[in-house]
Amino acid sequence: MNWETTTQEFYLIGKIVDRVSGLLKGNPSIRMTLGMDLIACHANGCGLDLERLSEAQDMDLLHDALGIARHINRKTGELQDCFLPRFAAVCHQ
């Protein structure tokens, strides 16, 4: 599985994780897992428009972040069950 991100991508993923964590009332257990899920998704087949996702309305942000967490294959980094994030930039599935 590919875990590579640019510095800018890593920053934006951190910003997304911070927002989601705040919306979920700071549940600390979600931070690391969600960050890894977003990186895995972005780097392994479904590139995300991280800039737009980081600025998305709360419900759209939660749809994508929690949908990715629910539908990611943690062995391959690919999304399953035909889930497509609203802020997908490029998906190869």
C-alpha positions as CSV (number, residue, x, y, z in Angstrom):
1,M,0.0,0.0,0.0
2,N,1.2,3.5,-0.8
3,W,1.4,5.9,2.1
4,E,3.1,8.8,0.3
5,T,1.8,12.3,0.5
6,T,3.2,15.7,-0.3
7,T,3.7,18.2,2.5
8,Q,0.6,20.1,1.4
9,E,-1.6,17.0,1.2
10,F,-0.4,16.0,4.7
11,Y,-1.3,19.4,6.0
12,L,-4.8,19.4,4.4
13,I,-5.5,15.9,5.7
14,G,-4.6,17.1,9.2
15,K,-7.0,20.0,8.7
16,I,-9.8,17.7,7.7
17,V,-9.1,15.4,10.6
18,D,-9.2,18.3,13.0
19,R,-12.5,19.5,11.6
20,V,-14.1,16.0,11.7
21,S,-12.8,15.4,15.3
22,G,-14.3,18.7,16.4
23,L,-17.7,17.9,14.8
24,L,-17.6,14.5,16.6
25,K,-16.9,16.3,19.9
26,G,-13.2,15.5,19.9
27,N,-13.4,11.7,20.0
28,P,-9.6,11.1,20.2
29,S,-9.8,7.5,18.9
30,I,-10.9,8.7,15.4
31,R,-7.9,11.0,14.8
32,M,-5.2,8.5,13.8
33,T,-7.5,6.1,12.1
34,L,-9.2,8.7,10.1
35,G,-5.9,10.3,9.0
36,M,-4.6,6.9,7.9
37,D,-7.9,6.1,6.1
38,L,-7.8,9.4,4.2
39,I,-4.1,9.0,3.2
40,A,-4.8,5.4,2.1
41,C,-7.8,6.4,0.0
42,H,-6.0,9.4,-1.6
43,A,-2.8,7.5,-2.4
44,N,-4.3,4.2,-3.5
45,G,-6.9,4.7,-6.2
46,C,-9.3,7.5,-5.2
47,G,-7.5,10.8,-5.2
48,L,-9.4,13.4,-3.2
49,D,-9.7,17.1,-3.8
50,L,-8.3,17.8,-0.4
51,E,-8.4,21.6,-0.7
52,R,-12.2,21.5,-1.4
53,L,-12.8,18.8,1.2
54,S,-11.0,20.8,3.9
55,E,-13.4,23.7,3.2
56,A,-16.6,21.7,2.7
57,Q,-19.8,22.2,4.6
58,D,-20.0,20.1,7.7
59,M,-22.4,17.5,6.3
60,D,-20.5,17.0,3.0
61,L,-17.2,16.7,5.1
62,L,-18.8,14.1,7.3
63,H,-20.3,12.2,4.4
64,D,-16.9,11.8,2.8
65,A,-14.7,11.3,5.9
66,L,-17.0,8.8,7.6
67,G,-17.9,7.1,4.3
68,I,-14.3,6.6,3.5
69,A,-13.7,5.2,7.0
70,R,-16.6,2.8,6.6
71,H,-15.8,1.6,3.0
72,I,-12.0,1.6,2.9
73,N,-10.3,-1.7,2.5
74,R,-7.5,-1.4,5.1
75,K,-5.3,-3.9,3.3
76,T,-5.3,-2.3,-0.2
77,G,-6.4,1.3,0.5
78,E,-9.2,1.0,-2.1
79,L,-12.8,2.0,-1.6
80,Q,-15.4,-0.8,-1.7
81,D,-19.2,-1.1,-1.9
82,C,-19.3,1.4,-4.8
83,F,-18.8,4.3,-2.3
84,L,-17.7,7.5,-4.1
85,P,-16.7,10.5,-2.1
86,R,-18.3,13.8,-3.1
87,F,-14.9,15.3,-3.3
88,A,-13.2,12.6,-5.3
89,A,-10.8,14.1,-7.8
90,V,-9.7,10.9,-9.6
91,C,-10.9,7.3,-8.8
92,H,-9.5,4.2,-10.4
93,Q,-11.6,1.3,-9.2
